[in-house]
Amino acid sequence: MTPIPFQNSYARLPDRFFARTDPTPAPAPRLVALNRPLAADLGIDPDLLASPDGAAILAGARVPDGAEPLAAAYAGHQFGSFVPQLGDGRAILLGEVVDREGRRRDIQLKGSGPTPFSRRGDGRAALGPVLREYLVSEAMHALGIPTTRSLAAALTGEAVVRETMLPGAVLTRVAASHIRVGTFQYFAARGDQEGVRTLADHVVARHYPHLAAGENPYLALLRAVVEAQAELIARWLQVGFVHGVMNTDNCSVAGETIDYGPCAFLDAYDPAAVFSSIDAGGRYAYGNQPRIVQWNLARLAETLLPLIAPDADAAVALATEALDAFAPRFTPAYRGGMRRKLGLTTEREGDDALADSLLRLLAENEGDFTLAFRGLADAAEGRPEPVRSRFIDPTAFDGWAPAWLARLDGEPGGRAGAAAGMRAVNPAFIPRNHRIEAVIRAAVEDDDFGPFHALHRVLQDPFGEQPEHAAYRDPPALDERVTRTFCGT
């Protein structure tokens, strides 16, 4: 049997960075989903993972040769309150592989049993959150947004206790790394200056190797993470994604979307939209995400200050300058994306106001964010009804459209070129909250994974027309709306 080609580096760091621990054996492993293309990209034989031995590995029942299982240590601000020790309480890093493009990737089991960081939790995952993360993370990848990936979902053959008894499951997650802002905070909170430096050196070598030879690699690291997060959040907003729990321990220094818990996509456009059941104050609302990620980045900067400069005042000044670069990076990324959503390839005065006025009208008319923008391509081709129908008062669109159409006429490709461009950036299909909930009900209540696989196939082609799957575009009916989502812990 072809082994998994592990080449582990995090396990070579000092012991205080993690706790070595094996997954808790699953009594009856059963593979639910396997991402064969991703396995091949990782240099792993998909047939190995599809075999009974592979299912045992993916459910945590067997540790494969070359793996060095560990639970990483980290801290974090959770809804603004600092917790000095969190760590992988229900996840175990099996090891790392180098993929076909030469990129180092973590392979982690999520829901594989308790670790020394579990804090009285069972370390297990219920099937519902595993299916949610699999679908949403793979949908984000198909949308072109940096994200962790899902390699597999497996049932463990045992139940977990939440509000009720639920099927237990394990998600095999792939990431550029699982290093977070909270990982830096863990060492900084302990006054472990050498730990912060060792971690920073590891992150530079792994994610930003071009910075290593610079005059101040630690300041350059902060700048690089600021830039990566600015561009990531801009991409989130452009597809209506709400992370839901943007704690510092859920903020990746690699610039990937990580830790899909109470996440959701907008149906009706609302900047104040909150789905997470534990976000009573709206801290992580859709429109608040740029501000929150800047807050998280400031916490990262605090941990790096002693490395940035020996003089405290000088370090603060340099770090502040790096943090201030967020807006100059985020604003053009966001505005440029919104222009493309409107079919504009050039930049002119008034474009931002054109986008802002459309968003305001969508909010006032409870317009579906995804379908309204998708319908703009039809409107550019002379068929305005698909987008008009997304407004409570369709005349609101009628009043906005003439200025937009005139602007399209000034584009090099005209309206036809704009329509093609809009269909390439405005998805027709997103992982609708009500669809995901229906998938979870079928799996949990009836052991029926047909709806899961069907939705997954549709989400792999978000920009295609897929007329045979047109129903998957539809927003929820009134009685199907999902207004609250849950972490699943």
C-alpha positions as CSV (number, residue, x, y, z in Angstrom):
1,M,0.0,0.0,0.0
2,T,1.4,3.4,-1.0
3,P,2.1,5.4,2.2
4,I,1.1,9.0,2.8
5,P,4.3,11.0,2.0
6,F,4.6,12.9,5.3
7,Q,7.3,15.6,5.6
8,N,6.6,17.1,9.0
9,S,8.1,20.4,10.2
10,Y,5.8,21.7,13.0
11,A,6.6,18.5,15.0
12,R,10.3,19.6,14.9
13,L,9.5,22.8,16.9
14,P,10.0,22.8,20.7
15,D,7.7,20.6,22.7
16,R,5.9,23.5,24.3
17,F,4.4,24.3,21.0
18,F,2.1,21.3,21.1
19,A,1.0,18.1,22.9
20,R,1.7,14.9,21.2
21,T,-1.5,12.8,21.3
22,D,-3.1,10.1,19.2
23,P,-6.7,10.2,17.9
24,T,-9.2,8.3,19.9
25,P,-9.9,5.0,18.0
26,A,-13.3,5.1,16.2
27,P,-15.2,1.8,16.7
28,A,-16.8,1.6,13.2
29,P,-15.2,3.9,10.6
30,R,-17.3,4.6,7.5
31,L,-16.3,7.0,4.8
32,V,-18.9,9.5,3.7
33,A,-17.0,11.7,1.3
34,L,-13.6,11.6,-0.2
35,N,-12.1,14.5,-2.2
36,R,-10.2,12.4,-4.8
37,P,-8.8,15.4,-6.8
38,L,-7.4,17.0,-3.6
39,A,-5.9,13.7,-2.5
40,A,-4.1,13.4,-5.8
41,D,-2.9,17.0,-5.6
42,L,-1.4,16.1,-2.2
43,G,0.4,13.2,-3.6
44,I,-1.8,10.7,-1.8
45,D,-3.3,7.7,-3.6
46,P,-7.1,8.2,-3.5
47,D,-7.6,4.5,-3.6
48,L,-5.7,4.1,-0.4
49,L,-8.0,6.6,1.3
50,A,-11.1,4.9,-0.1
51,S,-10.0,1.5,1.2
52,P,-11.1,0.2,4.7
53,D,-7.6,1.1,6.0
54,G,-8.0,4.6,4.6
55,A,-11.4,5.0,6.2
56,A,-9.8,3.9,9.5
57,I,-7.1,6.6,9.1
58,L,-9.7,9.3,8.2
59,A,-11.9,8.4,11.2
60,G,-9.0,8.4,13.6
61,A,-9.0,4.6,14.2
62,R,-5.5,4.1,12.8
63,V,-2.4,6.3,12.8
64,P,-0.7,6.0,9.4
65,D,3.1,5.4,9.0
66,G,5.0,8.7,9.1
67,A,2.4,10.7,11.0
68,E,3.3,12.5,14.1
69,P,0.0,13.3,15.7
70,L,-0.1,16.5,17.8
71,A,-2.5,19.0,19.2
72,A,-1.2,22.6,18.7
73,A,-1.2,25.1,21.5
74,Y,-2.7,28.5,21.1
75,A,-4.6,31.3,22.9
76,G,-7.1,33.8,21.6
77,H,-9.5,36.6,22.1
78,Q,-13.0,35.1,22.0
79,F,-15.6,37.9,21.4
80,G,-13.1,40.4,22.7
81,S,-12.1,38.5,25.9
82,F,-8.7,37.0,26.1
83,V,-8.3,33.3,27.0
84,P,-4.6,32.5,27.6
85,Q,-4.9,28.8,26.7
86,L,-7.2,27.3,24.1
87,G,-5.4,24.9,21.8
88,D,-6.6,22.1,19.6
89,G,-9.3,20.7,21.8
90,R,-10.9,18.5,19.2
91,A,-8.4,18.5,16.4
92,I,-5.2,16.5,15.8
93,L,-2.6,17.4,13.2
94,L,-1.5,14.1,11.7
95,G,1.4,15.7,9.8
96,E,2.3,17.6,6.7
97,V,2.8,16.7,3.0
98,V,4.3,18.7,0.1
99,D,1.8,18.9,-2.7
100,R,2.4,18.7,-6.4
101,E,3.0,22.4,-6.6
102,G,5.7,22.3,-3.9
103,R,3.4,23.8,-1.2
104,R,3.5,22.4,2.3
105,R,0.1,21.4,3.6
106,D,-1.2,20.3,7.0
107,I,-3.5,17.2,7.2
108,Q,-5.6,17.5,10.3
109,L,-8.4,15.4,11.8
110,K,-11.1,17.5,13.3
111,G,-13.4,15.7,15.8
112,S,-11.0,12.9,16.5
113,G,-11.3,12.8,20.3
114,P,-10.0,14.7,23.3
115,T,-6.6,16.2,23.6
116,P,-4.8,17.9,26.6
117,F,-6.5,21.1,25.4
118,S,-10.1,19.9,25.4
119,R,-11.1,21.7,28.6
120,R,-13.6,19.1,29.7
121,G,-15.0,18.7,26.1
122,D,-15.4,15.3,24.4
123,G,-13.1,16.3,21.5
124,R,-15.6,14.8,19.1
125,A,-17.6,16.3,16.3
126,A,-21.2,15.7,15.3
127,L,-22.0,14.9,11.7
128,G,-23.8,18.1,10.9
129,P,-20.9,20.5,11.5
130,V,-18.6,18.2,9.6
131,L,-20.9,18.2,6.5
132,R,-21.3,22.0,6.8
133,E,-17.6,22.6,6.8
134,Y,-17.0,20.2,4.0
135,L,-19.6,21.9,1.8
136,V,-18.8,25.5,2.6
137,S,-15.0,25.2,2.5
138,E,-15.1,23.4,-0.9
139,A,-17.6,25.9,-2.2
140,M,-15.3,28.8,-1.1
141,H,-12.4,27.0,-3.0
142,A,-14.6,26.8,-6.1
143,L,-15.3,30.5,-5.7
144,G,-11.6,31.2,-5.8
145,I,-11.3,32.3,-2.2
146,P,-8.3,31.3,-0.1
147,T,-9.5,28.6,2.3
148,T,-8.7,25.4,4.1
149,R,-9.9,22.4,2.2
150,S,-11.9,19.3,3.0
151,L,-10.2,16.0,2.1
152,A,-12.7,13.6,3.7
153,A,-15.7,13.2,6.0
154,A,-16.1,9.9,7.9
155,L,-18.5,8.5,10.4
156,T,-17.0,7.1,13.6
157,G,-19.7,4.6,14.4
158,E,-20.5,6.2,17.8
159,A,-22.8,8.9,19.0
160,V,-21.9,12.2,20.5
161,V,-23.9,14.1,23.1
162,R,-25.0,17.6,22.2
163,E,-28.6,18.8,22.8
164,T,-29.5,15.3,21.7
165,M,-27.6,12.2,20.6
166,L,-26.0,12.7,17.2
167,P,-23.9,10.6,14.8
168,G,-20.2,11.2,15.5
169,A,-17.9,12.2,12.5
170,V,-14.4,13.4,11.6
171,L,-13.5,15.9,9.0
172,T,-10.0,15.6,7.5
173,R,-9.0,19.2,6.9
174,V,-6.1,20.5,4.7
175,A,-4.5,23.9,5.3
176,A,-1.4,25.8,4.3
177,S,-0.9,25.7,8.1
178,H,-3.1,25.9,11.2
179,I,-1.0,28.8,12.7
180,R,-3.2,31.6,14.0
181,V,-2.9,35.0,15.5
182,G,-3.8,33.2,18.7
183,T,-0.7,31.0,18.3
184,F,1.5,34.0,18.7
185,Q,-0.6,35.2,21.6
186,Y,-0.1,32.0,23.4
187,F,3.7,32.6,23.7
188,A,3.5,36.3,24.2
189,A,1.0,36.0,27.1
190,R,3.6,33.8,28.8
191,G,6.4,36.2,28.3
192,D,8.0,33.6,26.1
193,Q,10.0,35.9,23.8
194,E,12.0,33.0,22.3
195,G,8.8,31.1,21.6
196,V,7.4,34.1,19.6
197,R,10.7,34.4,17.7
198,T,10.8,30.7,16.9
199,L,7.2,30.8,15.7
200,A,7.8,33.9,13.6
201,D,10.8,32.3,12.0
202,H,8.8,29.2,11.2
203,V,6.0,31.2,9.7
204,V,8.3,33.3,7.5
205,A,10.1,30.2,6.3
206,R,6.8,28.4,5.6
207,H,4.6,31.1,4.2
208,Y,6.7,34.1,3.3
209,P,10.2,32.8,2.6
210,H,11.0,35.9,0.4
211,L,11.0,38.0,3.6
212,A,13.7,36.1,5.4
213,A,16.6,38.0,3.9
214,G,15.1,41.4,4.5
215,E,16.3,44.1,6.9
216,N,13.4,43.5,9.3
217,P,11.7,40.2,8.6
218,Y,9.4,40.4,11.6
219,L,8.0,43.8,10.5
220,A,7.7,42.4,7.0
221,L,5.8,39.4,8.3
222,L,3.3,41.7,10.0
223,R,2.9,43.6,6.7
224,A,2.4,40.4,4.8
225,V,-0.3,39.1,7.1
226,V,-2.1,42.5,7.0
227,E,-2.1,42.4,3.2
228,A,-3.3,38.8,3.0
229,Q,-6.1,39.4,5.4
230,A,-7.2,42.6,3.7
231,E,-7.5,40.9,0.4
232,L,-9.3,37.8,2.0
233,I,-11.9,39.9,3.8
234,A,-12.6,41.8,0.5
235,R,-13.3,38.5,-1.2
236,W,-15.6,37.5,1.6
237,L,-17.7,40.6,1.2
238,Q,-18.0,40.1,-2.5
239,V,-19.7,36.8,-2.2
240,G,-21.8,37.6,0.9
241,F,-19.9,35.4,3.3
242,V,-20.3,35.8,7.0
243,H,-17.7,33.9,9.0
244,G,-19.5,34.3,12.3
245,V,-16.8,33.7,14.8
246,M,-13.7,35.9,13.9
247,N,-11.9,35.3,17.1
248,T,-8.1,35.8,17.0
249,D,-7.7,32.0,17.3
250,N,-9.7,31.7,14.1
251,C,-7.6,34.1,12.1
252,S,-4.9,32.4,10.0
253,V,-1.5,34.0,9.5
254,A,-1.5,32.3,6.1
255,G,-4.4,34.4,4.9
256,E,-6.8,31.5,4.5
257,T,-10.4,31.2,5.6
258,I,-10.3,28.8,8.6
259,D,-12.6,27.3,11.2
260,Y,-16.1,27.2,9.6
261,G,-18.4,27.1,12.5
262,P,-21.6,29.2,12.6
263,C,-20.8,30.6,9.1
264,A,-23.4,31.5,6.5
265,F,-24.0,33.3,3.2
266,L,-26.3,36.2,2.9
267,D,-29.7,35.7,1.3
268,A,-31.2,39.2,1.5
269,Y,-28.5,41.8,1.5
270,D,-28.1,43.3,5.0
271,P,-24.8,44.8,6.2
272,A,-25.9,44.1,9.8
273,A,-26.6,40.4,9.1
274,V,-25.6,38.1,12.0
275,F,-26.2,34.3,11.9
276,S,-24.1,33.0,14.8
277,S,-26.3,32.0,17.8
278,I,-23.6,33.3,20.2
279,D,-23.0,36.7,18.6
280,A,-25.8,38.5,20.4
281,G,-24.1,41.9,20.0
282,G,-23.3,41.6,16.3
283,R,-19.6,41.8,16.8
284,Y,-19.0,39.6,13.7
285,A,-21.8,40.9,11.5
286,Y,-21.3,40.8,7.8
287,G,-20.4,44.5,7.4
288,N,-18.3,44.6,10.5
289,Q,-15.8,42.0,9.3
290,P,-13.2,44.5,7.9
291,R,-13.1,46.3,11.3
292,I,-12.8,43.1,13.3
293,V,-9.9,41.7,11.2
294,Q,-8.0,44.9,11.8
295,W,-8.6,44.5,15.5
296,N,-7.2,40.9,15.3
297,L,-4.2,42.1,13.3
298,A,-3.5,44.7,16.0
299,R,-3.3,41.8,18.5
300,L,-0.8,40.1,16.3
301,A,1.2,43.3,16.1
302,E,1.4,43.4,19.9
303,T,3.0,40.0,20.1
304,L,5.7,41.0,17.5
305,L,6.7,44.4,19.0
306,P,9.8,43.2,20.8
307,L,11.0,41.6,17.5
308,I,10.3,44.6,15.4
309,A,12.5,47.0,17.3
310,P,14.4,47.0,20.6
311,D,13.0,50.4,21.4
312,A,9.3,50.2,22.4
313,D,8.3,53.5,21.0
314,A,10.0,52.8,17.7
315,A,8.4,49.3,17.5
316,V,4.9,50.8,18.1
317,A,5.4,53.4,15.4
318,L,6.6,50.8,12.9
319,A,3.8,48.4,13.8
320,T,1.2,51.1,13.6
321,E,2.4,52.0,10.1
322,A,2.1,48.4,9.1
323,L,-1.5,48.2,10.5
324,D,-2.4,51.4,8.8
325,A,-1.7,49.7,5.4
326,F,-4.8,47.6,5.8
327,A,-7.2,50.2,4.4
328,P,-5.0,51.1,1.4
329,R,-4.9,47.3,0.6
330,F,-8.5,46.4,1.5
331,T,-10.2,49.4,-0.2
332,P,-8.9,48.8,-3.8
333,A,-9.4,45.1,-3.4
334,Y,-13.0,45.5,-2.4
335,R,-13.8,48.4,-4.8
336,G,-12.1,46.6,-7.6
337,G,-14.1,43.5,-6.9
338,M,-17.4,45.5,-6.8
339,R,-16.5,47.1,-10.1
340,R,-16.1,43.7,-11.7
341,K,-19.4,42.6,-10.2
342,L,-21.0,45.5,-12.1
343,G,-19.2,44.5,-15.3
344,L,-16.6,47.3,-15.2
345,T,-13.1,46.6,-16.2
346,T,-11.9,50.2,-16.2
347,E,-12.1,52.7,-13.3
348,R,-13.9,56.0,-13.5
349,E,-15.2,58.6,-11.1
350,G,-18.6,57.6,-9.9
351,D,-18.1,53.9,-10.0
352,D,-18.0,53.5,-6.2
353,A,-21.2,55.6,-5.8
354,L,-22.8,53.4,-8.5
355,A,-22.0,50.2,-6.5
356,D,-22.9,51.8,-3.1
357,S,-26.3,53.0,-4.4
358,L,-27.1,49.5,-5.7
359,L,-26.2,48.0,-2.3
360,R,-28.4,50.5,-0.5
361,L,-31.3,49.7,-2.7
362,L,-30.8,46.0,-2.2
363,A,-30.9,46.6,1.6
364,E,-34.0,48.7,1.4
365,N,-35.7,46.1,-0.8
366,E,-34.5,42.9,0.9
367,G,-32.9,41.9,-2.4
368,D,-31.1,38.6,-2.7
369,F,-27.4,39.5,-2.8
370,T,-26.3,36.7,-5.0
371,L,-29.1,36.6,-7.5
372,A,-29.4,40.3,-7.9
373,F,-25.8,40.6,-9.0
374,R,-26.1,37.5,-11.2
375,G,-29.1,39.0,-12.8
376,L,-27.2,42.1,-13.9
377,A,-25.7,40.1,-16.8
378,D,-29.2,39.4,-18.1
379,A,-30.1,43.0,-17.7
380,A,-27.0,44.1,-19.7
381,E,-28.3,41.9,-22.5
382,G,-31.8,43.5,-22.4
383,R,-33.5,41.1,-20.0
384,P,-33.9,43.1,-16.7
385,E,-36.6,40.9,-15.1
386,P,-34.3,38.5,-13.3
387,V,-32.8,41.3,-11.4
388,R,-35.9,43.5,-11.1
389,S,-37.7,40.6,-9.5
390,R,-35.2,40.6,-6.6
391,F,-36.5,44.0,-5.4
392,I,-39.7,44.5,-3.3
393,D,-40.2,47.6,-5.5
394,P,-38.8,46.8,-8.9
395,T,-38.9,50.5,-9.9
396,A,-36.0,51.0,-7.5
397,F,-33.8,49.0,-10.0
398,D,-35.4,50.9,-12.9
399,G,-34.3,54.2,-11.4
400,W,-30.7,52.9,-10.9
401,A,-30.2,51.0,-14.1
402,P,-29.9,53.8,-16.7
403,A,-26.7,55.3,-15.2
404,W,-25.2,51.8,-15.0
405,L,-26.1,50.9,-18.6
406,A,-24.6,54.1,-19.8
407,R,-21.5,53.3,-17.9
408,L,-21.3,49.9,-19.6
409,D,-21.6,51.5,-22.9
410,G,-18.3,53.2,-22.2
411,E,-16.5,49.9,-21.5
412,P,-14.2,48.4,-24.2
413,G,-16.4,45.4,-24.6
414,G,-19.7,47.2,-24.3
415,R,-22.7,45.5,-22.7
416,A,-22.0,42.1,-24.2
417,G,-18.5,42.0,-22.9
418,A,-19.7,43.2,-19.5
419,A,-22.3,40.4,-19.4
420,A,-19.7,37.7,-19.9
421,G,-17.4,39.3,-17.3
422,M,-20.2,39.5,-14.8
423,R,-21.1,35.8,-15.2
424,A,-17.5,35.0,-14.5
425,V,-17.4,36.7,-11.1
426,N,-21.0,36.7,-9.9
427,P,-21.9,33.1,-8.8
428,A,-25.2,31.6,-9.6
429,F,-24.8,29.0,-6.9
430,I,-23.7,29.4,-3.3
431,P,-24.1,27.1,-0.3
432,R,-27.5,28.4,0.8
433,N,-28.1,28.0,4.5
434,H,-31.4,26.3,4.0
435,R,-29.9,23.8,1.6
436,I,-27.2,22.9,4.0
437,E,-29.7,22.4,6.8
438,A,-31.7,20.1,4.6
439,V,-28.6,18.1,3.7
440,I,-27.8,17.7,7.4
441,R,-31.3,16.6,8.3
442,A,-31.3,13.9,5.6
443,A,-27.9,12.6,6.8
444,V,-28.6,12.7,10.5
445,E,-32.2,11.6,10.5
446,D,-32.3,9.2,7.6
447,D,-28.6,8.2,7.0
448,D,-29.2,9.6,3.5
449,F,-26.2,11.3,1.9
450,G,-27.6,11.7,-1.6
451,P,-28.6,15.3,-0.9
452,F,-25.1,16.0,0.4
453,H,-23.4,14.7,-2.7
454,A,-25.9,16.4,-5.0
455,L,-25.3,19.8,-3.4
456,H,-21.6,19.3,-3.4
457,R,-21.6,18.6,-7.2
458,V,-23.6,21.8,-7.9
459,L,-21.3,23.9,-5.7
460,Q,-18.2,22.8,-7.6
461,D,-19.4,24.9,-10.6
462,P,-20.7,28.1,-9.0
463,F,-20.4,30.3,-12.1
464,G,-21.9,27.9,-14.6
465,E,-25.5,28.1,-15.7
466,Q,-26.4,24.5,-14.8
467,P,-30.0,24.8,-16.0
468,E,-30.8,21.3,-14.8
469,H,-30.0,22.4,-11.2
470,A,-31.8,25.8,-11.4
471,A,-33.7,25.1,-8.2
472,Y,-30.4,25.2,-6.2
473,R,-30.2,28.9,-7.1
474,D,-33.4,29.8,-5.3
475,P,-33.4,31.7,-2.0
476,P,-35.3,30.2,0.8
477,A,-39.1,30.4,1.1
478,L,-40.3,32.2,4.2
479,D,-40.6,29.0,6.2
480,E,-37.1,27.8,5.0
481,R,-35.1,30.8,6.2
482,V,-32.2,30.0,8.5
483,T,-31.5,32.9,10.8
484,R,-29.3,31.2,13.4
485,T,-26.3,28.9,12.9
486,F,-24.3,27.1,15.5
487,C,-20.7,26.1,16.2
488,G,-21.5,22.5,16.8
489,T,-19.1,22.1,19.8
